[in-house]
Amino acid sequence: MASTPIKKLSKGIQEVLIFKNEEDVSVSLAKLTAELSEKYTNDKGKFTVVLSGGTLIDSLRKLLEAPYKDSVNWAKWHVFWVDERVVPKNHPDSNYKLAYDGFLSKVPIPSGQVYAINDSLSAEGAADDYEACLKHLVNTGVLELSTTTGFPKFDLMLLGMGPDGHIASLFPGHPLLKEKHRWVTYITNSPKPPPVRITFTFPVINASANIALVVTGPGEAGAVAKALRPDHLPVEMVSLDGEFTWFLDKDAASKLPY
Ligand SMILES: O=C(O)[C@H](O)[C@@H](O)[C@H](O)[C@H](O)COP(=O)(O)O
């Protein structure tokens, strides 16, 4: 199961891996995720993983195959969402449903360690509730706080990026980009439907120990090219002490000047 990037670049703290195709991205992403799972499980007895919606979930499919399906210590995983649409958990727009159907239902992560939003609340209520859940998990020792910023520090965030450069539900030009205090907030006018969502804020994203940003296909090539030049897309506001790796296929990298 080898998949070597056809190109490796670095931009500041960010490492950019470009693969021949989405299949190779998926193979390499599984390898990184399994390695980090082993590292954090060995070091701390748990692994805190944050998922996004979109095509990311399909790109995690290699974790459902040998050797990872049986070798990963799934019992130690704690799963969160970087953003979630405020819809019932069985709604086709739900990121929980997308992840459950495509990934979580196929691996033995204890259900009490999968932290979905409370879908009976308003957006504001659901954001408050999710933030309270994270604070409770800090008190019980599941989550740690960044010693530099005091925001919760997740072991791995698996993120996608939209064609406009958004990550999580943090969209270009939106006032939420400037949120400095909240851990989780809400948006009722998301330009990407559905409009009502909750989302982690940049201080939480930036406290991560590792971020894997997975972008495949030609739709985001313009945003990839822009983000990897000096410019101002939300995705560029990621700046962390940990590791930030872009996983691109050749299509997503097709507008890069290199
Ligand atoms: O709830 C959401 O809409 C997602 O979490 C969102 O932030 C997604 O990650 C990007 O829009 C990329 O989506 P694609 O991978 O489908 O392009």
The ligand as an ORCA input file, in Angstrom:
! r2SCAN-3c Opt
* xyz 0 1
  O     -20.198     20.937      6.603
  C     -19.515     21.216      5.648
  O     -19.975     21.787      4.671
  C     -18.074     20.813      5.634
  O     -17.558     20.451      6.858
  C     -17.208     21.804      4.906
  O     -16.467     22.651      5.689
  C     -16.350     21.018      3.963
  O     -15.291     20.411      4.647
  C     -15.822     21.864      2.840
  O     -16.868     22.609      2.300
  C     -15.216     21.024      1.748
  O     -16.198     20.215      1.197
  P     -15.887     19.251     -0.026
  O     -14.842     18.301      0.459
  O     -17.193     18.559     -0.296
  O     -15.418     20.129     -1.122
*
